């Protein structure tokens, strides 16, 4: 293609960055493969044969499309961020944290279209064509790059009205005397985690109310219908406003973490790179770990008072 366009083996070599002899060898190899002479060569000119002109016309459009496709891929990798981005998140984290940030992301990168899917099941990157996923807890899949955004705090809490009327548990055994509200995740009732004497202890409460939506659990707790173990990002605003109080803080389990996940660090399109960087910076800047400022149980502070 270069020889036909330039009309010279030497000029084609200069354009391709290879020697004239290398161009000649490749053209001869192609002519041998086709059993057809493509060029008429003299000491002064190089022109296409009739067969060469036909072959050039048939190949030109295809090669042009290939070059355009390659340039398009390079542009996606190195050019201005653009294109379609499919994002998956757990329901609670997606509603509370991810979705509000998408509007600011769209303003910063107007050429990127984002499709946000909320589901508590682990994302299948290949089958669902997921570009980025937000996951909670420990990530065991070694094929996934998981970047921790913030620690995952799960805290037992109740409304102030419930605490004043019923009190709060001071031991795990006291939970049996309280109205517990629980969550069903992927069809399975969620077990509460506590850390006792350095070991994780799971507790399945006898719940008066069970929902498969964490927002409904939070609503029931705010209404004073019982106690629940909820993630810090979901309740810290209510803790800071004294609408919710905490219990059993000394048994809070180790942080599992909230993660942003993708399949590879290599050759990431710019749309994925800027999304990961944007979300990492914005989420870490949120005041979603305010529980550390309120590290005293309501029952303890009440007793001290």
Secondary structure by P-SEA (a helix, b strand, c coil): ccccccccaaaaaaaacccaaaaaaaaaaaaaaacccccccccccccccaaaaaaaaaaaaaaaaaaaaaaaaaaaaccccccbbbbbbcaaaaacccccaaaaaaaacccbbbbbbbcccccccccccccbbbbccccccccccccccbbbbbbbbbcaaaaaacccccccccccccbbbbbbcccccbbbbbbcccbbbbbbcccccccccaaaaaaaaaaccbbbbbcccccaaaaaaccccccccccccccccccccccccccccaaaaaaaaaaaaaaaaccccccccccccaaaaaaac
